[in-house]
Amino acid sequence: MNIIRKIFSKSRSLEDGIFFNAIQEILGFDPITLEYYNKAFTHRSSNKYDEKGNAINYERLEFLGDAMLSAVIAAYLFSKAPTGDEGYLTKMRSKIVSREHLNELGKDLNLVRFIDSKVPVQYFGENIHGNIFESLVGAIYLDRGYEYCKKFIQKRVIVPYVDITRLEGKVISYKSLIIEWCQKEKKQFHYDIFEDNALDGQRLFGVKLSIDDKIIAKARATSKKKAEEKASQRAYFAFQKKIDTK
C-alpha cells in the first residue's frame, strides 16, 4: 500500500499533493479520486463546467451529503435510543444535523480555506460552513462508499458531539418553543418589524415580539428570521420558569 501511495504521490502535481495531504488529515484515510473533493469545494461563482456543459460546483454533493448524514445519524439513534418513538428520534436527529451545528463542524475543520470561488470568503454567510461540510460528506460517499462515509461521520460528528442526554435538553428553535407555549397557554402573540435600515452598508432588521399585546422582547439582526429567533430567545429566558414547568 505504501509503494502504491508513493507512486501516486509522484504523479500528482505539487498543488494536488498539498490538497491530498490536507484532505487525508481531515478524513483520517486516503482519498482515492481527488476530483470529487475538488468539486466539493467549488462554489458556483467559479463558473466551471464539464465537457457536457454541466456546472461544476458543490451543490449536488451538498444534497447527497445531507442525505448521508441523516441516514447515518438515524441509524445511530435507532440503535442507541431503543425506547424512542418516531417523533423523539426525528427531533434528536434534527438537533444533531441542525444548520447551526453543521456550521460549527465546518468551522472546526476550517473547510472554507479550500473554497474555489470568485467571491471573497468574507462575503459568504454563516451557512457556507455547513454547506461545505455536507458536500464533503457527499464526496466521501462517491469516493469511498457508505462504510467510509459512516466512519467519517462517526469520527467527526458522533464521537465528539453526540451526547443524547445533553441533546435532549437542547433547544434548536426558540421561536418554535415560544409559539408552541403560547398556543398551549392560549396566549396571543405576534412578531412585528419596527426597524429596517442599513448600517455601514449592512441591512439590519429590528423585530419586536408581543405576547397578549405586551412587548416582551426586541432584537436586531441581518435578517428578519434571525431577529425573530433572537427575540424569541430573550422571551424564553423571560418566561423560562413558566415554560419549563409545562
Secondary structure as the mmCIF struct_conf table of DSSP 4:
data_model
#
loop_
_struct_conf.conf_type_id
_struct_conf.id
_struct_conf.beg_label_comp_id
_struct_conf.beg_label_asym_id
_struct_conf.beg_label_seq_id
_struct_conf.end_label_comp_id
_struct_conf.end_label_asym_id
_struct_conf.end_label_seq_id
HELX_RH_AL_P HELX_RH_AL_P1 ASN A 2 SER A 11
BEND BEND1 ARG A 12 ARG A 12
HELX_RH_AL_P HELX_RH_AL_P2 LEU A 14 LEU A 27
BEND BEND2 GLY A 28 PHE A 29
BEND BEND3 ILE A 32 ILE A 32
HELX_RH_AL_P HELX_RH_AL_P3 LEU A 34 ALA A 40
TURN_TY1_P TURN_TY1_P1 PHE A 41 PHE A 41
STRN STRN1 THR A 42 THR A 42
HELX_RH_3T_P HELX_RH_3T_P1 ARG A 44 SER A 46
STRN STRN2 TYR A 49 TYR A 49
TURN_TY1_P TURN_TY1_P2 GLU A 51 LYS A 52
BEND BEND4 GLY A 53 GLY A 53
STRN STRN3 ALA A 55 ALA A 55
BEND BEND5 ASN A 57 TYR A 58
HELX_RH_AL_P HELX_RH_AL_P4 GLU A 59 LYS A 80
TURN_TY1_P TURN_TY1_P3 PRO A 82 THR A 83
HELX_RH_AL_P HELX_RH_AL_P5 GLU A 86 ILE A 96
TURN_TY1_P TURN_TY1_P4 VAL A 97 VAL A 97
HELX_RH_AL_P HELX_RH_AL_P6 ARG A 99 ASP A 108
TURN_TY1_P TURN_TY1_P5 LEU A 109 ASN A 110
HELX_RH_3T_P HELX_RH_3T_P2 LEU A 111 PHE A 114
STRN STRN4 ASP A 116 ASP A 116
BEND BEND6 LYS A 118 VAL A 119
HELX_RH_3T_P HELX_RH_3T_P3 VAL A 121 TYR A 123
BEND BEND7 PHE A 124 PHE A 124
TURN_TY1_P TURN_TY1_P6 GLU A 126 GLU A 126
HELX_RH_AL_P HELX_RH_AL_P7 ASN A 127 ARG A 144
HELX_RH_AL_P HELX_RH_AL_P8 TYR A 146 ILE A 153
HELX_RH_PI_P HELX_RH_PI_P1 GLN A 154 ILE A 158
HELX_RH_AL_P HELX_RH_AL_P9 VAL A 159 TYR A 161
HELX_RH_AL_P HELX_RH_AL_P10 ILE A 164 GLU A 168
TURN_TY1_P TURN_TY1_P7 GLY A 169 GLY A 169
BEND BEND8 ILE A 172 ILE A 172
HELX_RH_AL_P HELX_RH_AL_P11 TYR A 174 LYS A 184
TURN_TY1_P TURN_TY1_P8 GLU A 185 LYS A 186
STRN STRN5 PHE A 189 LEU A 199
TURN_TY1_P TURN_TY1_P9 ASP A 200 GLY A 201
STRN STRN6 GLN A 202 ILE A 211
TURN_TY1_P TURN_TY1_P10 ASP A 212 ASP A 213
STRN STRN7 LYS A 214 ALA A 221
BEND BEND9 THR A 222 SER A 223
HELX_RH_AL_P HELX_RH_AL_P12 LYS A 224 ALA A 238
BEND BEND10 PHE A 239 PHE A 239
HELX_RH_AL_P HELX_RH_AL_P13 GLN A 240 ASP A 244
TURN_TY1_P TURN_TY1_P11 THR A 245 THR A 245
#
